Amino acid sequence: MADLDRLIHEPARLRILTLLSGLEAADFNFLLSTAGLTKGNLSSHIDKLEKAGYVAVIKSFNGRVPHTEYSITPEGLAALAEYWRELDAIRSLREKPDSE
């Protein structure tokens, strides 16, 4: 059995990836309010996920106002799916009740 991806296993990053896995993209304020993190904490976790190739950061402007969106990459989706498979494998190791 492989080890769980420690980058994803951190609760805030797992929350971010799980949110993004169900969306085409999300902006900073949506993730901020939905994930329940501070601005600095969210930025730090997004930075780590981006460096790992799990999240894409899309910067644009709405008129003169900067706008940042985030989306999970195919690599991020694959890593998250593998994380859940590994977690399920760990869960399946627990003793099962007798069916007699």
Summary of the structure (lengths in Angstrom):
residues: 100
radius of gyration: 16.5
end to end distance: 29.4
largest distance: 69.0
contacts: 257
relative contact order: 0.19
helix: 55%
strand: 18%
